Amino acid sequence: ICLSANGNDNKKFKGDDKMDGAPSRVLHIRKLPGEVTETEVIALGLPFGKVTNILMLKGKNQAFLELATEEAAITMVNYYSAVTPHLRNQPIYIQYSNHKELKTDNTLNQRAQAVLQAVTAVQATNAPISGTTVSESAVTPAQSPVLRIIIDNMYYPVTLDVLHQIFSKFGAVLKIITFTKNNQFQALLQFGDPVNAQQAKQALDGQNIYNACCTLRIDFSKLVNLNVKYNNDKSRDYTRPDLPSGDGQPTLDPAIAAAFAKETSLLAVPGALSPLAIPNAAAAAAAAAAGRVGMPGVAAGGNTVLLVSNLNEEMVTPQSLFTLFGVYGDVQRVKILYNKKDSALIQMADGNQSQLAMSHLNGQKMYGKIIRVTLSKHHTVQLPREGLDDQGLTKDFGNSPLHRFKKPGSKNFQNIFPPSATLHLSNIPPSVAEEDLRTLFANTGGTVKAFKFFQDHKMALLQMSTVEEAIQALIDLHNYNLGESHHLRVSFSKSTI
């Protein structure tokens, strides 16, 4: 076959549909950046199996890549139809070639063959391909390709897409499942090759995703293969884009996905100890990608104002919203809407805090009603004009002594958890006994199910019978004066009693 004429493959350029054509172990790659090397093209195929041949058509910005088996090629095409492949930050297109194998003229193709041999030799010894150097003894071929990831100090939402973005720097991520266990966010992530899992673990274990928080703890899983049933914001199989989304969760909206990809391309995995610097807008995009937000562009990045709706208008006050939302950030202003008293605007200190409050409080029950929390299109909450009485519906909390996150590096940053039935109490004076606290909390209208003092009696865990009761108790009793100039501090706990 004379490949330079390349006639057949050109006909298929009309649509960018990567799936057309019958499967073949030869893949046709288009729209390559001009200066791209053979090694970079080969690297696209390596996670899926042995690459047996390559032909670069430099003038046309195209290449042909031959894999050892058709099965490997199918996995690769499926994977890259769910995750757009990029070389040098440019999207490229991969589809099956009409050719069933590459017959290349070796004299013309010597350089490519040499590169291929070198890369295959490296792969055979199980050493990593990328720039990282891992001593060969450290890479035991028996390791699982599946990593178990636990995220500590999670006070910004970490989504499946953020994990995918970070871990794909080390090789093709085939599947991810996320879940919460023991009140901790965890994920199982499967690479195409155990070597990539090994590299990712070495580079990322102990790293922070965002500044000073969301610390990755990584181990090998005992599982060697993940079984993903649904593609949604909790789990995804990138080799099978055809899977249903399951629980009625829409899969990613393409506009969000695009905005998200644009933002997180700023993600670089830097030296071993610096955080994986993701700018705020990417945190916003990440929360949005998790299906929590409708995103107008990515303007949400710095948006500090939340719109809270379906409030119980008989009961809600600026103070109660300040207390509840204050668990996730420093509330600056609260405005209950004059013409629509079941809705309020809440201005947080920064965009990350508004993301955090939104991801934790949307869908929770407050005063018997399920509240909805979204980003507002307003950028600030206006105070009423001088002399205008708005019946106390707007309140400025900018100078409140009750902000939990004013101090940089405050311990409170590490103790941000989703609303839970168990509350953490602190700042308890010596004279206050278990019975006093049980009575105090029962008076908020719920049932106290369990109680446990910490050793020094200054702190305790107290469990209400439902999350809604705990939310109510926190609103009523955070900063409650227990006497002896002790004001009770209440937060949600990740522990159970």
Secondary structure as the mmCIF struct_conf table of DSSP 4:
data_model
#
loop_
_struct_conf.conf_type_id
_struct_conf.id
_struct_conf.beg_label_comp_id
_struct_conf.beg_label_asym_id
_struct_conf.beg_label_seq_id
_struct_conf.end_label_comp_id
_struct_conf.end_label_asym_id
_struct_conf.end_label_seq_id
TURN_TY1_P TURN_TY1_P1 LEU A 3 ALA A 5
HELX_RH_AL_P HELX_RH_AL_P1 GLY A 7 LYS A 11
TURN_TY1_P TURN_TY1_P2 LYS A 12 PHE A 13
BEND BEND1 LYS A 14 GLY A 15
TURN_TY1_P TURN_TY1_P3 LYS A 18 MET A 19
BEND BEND2 GLY A 21 GLY A 21
BEND BEND3 ARG A 25 ARG A 25
STRN STRN1 VAL A 26 ARG A 30
BEND BEND4 LYS A 31 LYS A 31
TURN_TY1_P TURN_TY1_P4 GLY A 34 GLU A 35
HELX_RH_AL_P HELX_RH_AL_P2 GLU A 38 GLY A 45
HELX_RH_3T_P HELX_RH_3T_P1 LEU A 46 PHE A 48
BEND BEND5 GLY A 49 GLY A 49
STRN STRN2 VAL A 51 LEU A 57
HELX_RH_3T_P HELX_RH_3T_P2 LYS A 58 LYS A 60
TURN_TY1_P TURN_TY1_P5 ASN A 61 ASN A 61
STRN STRN3 GLN A 62 LEU A 67
BEND BEND6 ALA A 68 ALA A 68
HELX_RH_AL_P HELX_RH_AL_P3 GLU A 70 ALA A 82
BEND BEND7 VAL A 83 VAL A 83
STRN STRN4 HIS A 86 LEU A 87
TURN_TY1_P TURN_TY1_P6 ARG A 88 ASN A 89
STRN STRN5 GLN A 90 PRO A 91
STRN STRN6 TYR A 93 TYR A 96
BEND BEND8 ASN A 98 ASN A 98
BEND BEND9 LYS A 100 GLU A 101
TURN_TY1_P TURN_TY1_P7 ASN A 106 ASN A 109
HELX_RH_AL_P HELX_RH_AL_P4 GLN A 110 ALA A 124
TURN_TY1_P TURN_TY1_P8 THR A 125 ASN A 126
BEND BEND10 ILE A 129 GLY A 131
HELX_RH_3T_P HELX_RH_3T_P3 GLU A 136 ALA A 138
TURN_TY1_P TURN_TY1_P9 PRO A 141 ALA A 142
BEND BEND11 GLN A 143 GLN A 143
BEND BEND12 PRO A 145 PRO A 145
STRN STRN7 VAL A 146 ASP A 152
BEND BEND13 ASN A 153 ASN A 153
BEND BEND14 TYR A 156 TYR A 156
HELX_RH_AL_P HELX_RH_AL_P5 LEU A 160 PHE A 167
HELX_RH_3T_P HELX_RH_3T_P4 SER A 168 PHE A 170
BEND BEND15 GLY A 171 GLY A 171
STRN STRN8 VAL A 173 LYS A 181
TURN_TY1_P TURN_TY1_P10 ASN A 182 ASN A 183
STRN STRN9 GLN A 184 PHE A 191
BEND BEND16 GLY A 192 ASP A 193
HELX_RH_AL_P HELX_RH_AL_P6 PRO A 194 LEU A 204
TURN_TY1_P TURN_TY1_P11 ASP A 205 GLY A 206
STRN STRN10 ASN A 208 TYR A 210
TURN_TY1_P TURN_TY1_P12 ASN A 211 ALA A 212
STRN STRN11 CYS A 213 PHE A 220
BEND BEND17 LYS A 222 LYS A 222
BEND BEND18 VAL A 224 ASN A 225
BEND BEND19 ASN A 232 LYS A 234
STRN STRN12 SER A 235 ASP A 237
TURN_TY1_P TURN_TY1_P13 TYR A 238 THR A 239
TURN_TY1_P TURN_TY1_P14 PRO A 241 ASP A 242
TURN_TY1_P TURN_TY1_P15 GLY A 246 GLY A 248
HELX_RH_AL_P HELX_RH_AL_P7 PRO A 254 THR A 264
TURN_TY1_P TURN_TY1_P16 SER A 265 LEU A 266
BEND BEND20 GLY A 271 GLY A 271
TURN_TY1_P TURN_TY1_P17 ALA A 272 LEU A 273
BEND BEND21 SER A 274 SER A 274
HELX_RH_AL_P HELX_RH_AL_P8 ASN A 280 ALA A 287
HELX_RH_PI_P HELX_RH_PI_P1 ALA A 288 ARG A 292
BEND BEND22 PRO A 296 PRO A 296
TURN_TY1_P TURN_TY1_P18 GLY A 297 VAL A 298
HELX_RH_3T_P HELX_RH_3T_P5 ALA A 299 GLY A 302
STRN STRN13 VAL A 305 SER A 309
BEND BEND23 ASN A 310 ASN A 310
TURN_TY1_P TURN_TY1_P19 GLU A 313 MET A 315
HELX_RH_AL_P HELX_RH_AL_P9 PRO A 318 PHE A 325
TURN_TY1_P TURN_TY1_P20 GLY A 326 VAL A 327
BEND BEND24 TYR A 328 GLY A 329
STRN STRN14 VAL A 331 ILE A 336
TURN_TY1_P TURN_TY1_P21 TYR A 338 ASN A 339
TURN_TY1_P TURN_TY1_P22 LYS A 341 ASP A 342
STRN STRN15 ALA A 344 MET A 348
BEND BEND25 ALA A 349 ASP A 350
HELX_RH_AL_P HELX_RH_AL_P10 GLY A 351 LEU A 361
TURN_TY1_P TURN_TY1_P23 ASN A 362 GLY A 363
STRN STRN16 LYS A 365 MET A 366
TURN_TY1_P TURN_TY1_P24 TYR A 367 GLY A 368
STRN STRN17 LYS A 369 ILE A 370
STRN STRN18 ARG A 372 LEU A 375
BEND BEND26 LYS A 377 LYS A 377
BEND BEND27 HIS A 379 THR A 380
HELX_LH_PP_P HELX_LH_PP_P1 VAL A 381 ARG A 385
TURN_TY1_P TURN_TY1_P25 GLU A 386 GLY A 387
TURN_TY1_P TURN_TY1_P26 GLN A 391 GLY A 392
STRN STRN19 THR A 394 ASP A 396
TURN_TY1_P TURN_TY1_P27 GLY A 398 ASN A 399
TURN_TY1_P TURN_TY1_P28 PRO A 401 LEU A 402
BEND BEND28 ARG A 404 PHE A 405
BEND BEND29 LYS A 407 LYS A 407
TURN_TY1_P TURN_TY1_P29 PRO A 408 GLY A 409
HELX_RH_3T_P HELX_RH_3T_P6 LYS A 411 ASN A 415
BEND BEND30 ALA A 421 ALA A 421
STRN STRN20 THR A 422 SER A 426
TURN_TY1_P TURN_TY1_P30 PRO A 430 SER A 431
HELX_RH_AL_P HELX_RH_AL_P11 GLU A 434 ALA A 442
TURN_TY1_P TURN_TY1_P31 ASN A 443 GLY A 445
BEND BEND31 GLY A 446 GLY A 446
STRN STRN21 VAL A 448 PHE A 453
TURN_TY1_P TURN_TY1_P32 GLN A 455 ASP A 456
BEND BEND32 HIS A 457 LYS A 458
STRN STRN22 ALA A 460 MET A 464
BEND BEND33 SER A 465 THR A 466
HELX_RH_AL_P HELX_RH_AL_P12 VAL A 467 LEU A 477
TURN_TY1_P TURN_TY1_P33 HIS A 478 ASN A 479
STRN STRN23 ASN A 481 ASN A 481
BEND BEND34 GLY A 483 GLY A 483
TURN_TY1_P TURN_TY1_P34 GLU A 484 SER A 485
STRN STRN24 HIS A 487 HIS A 487
STRN STRN25 ARG A 489 PHE A 492
BEND BEND35 LYS A 494 LYS A 494
#
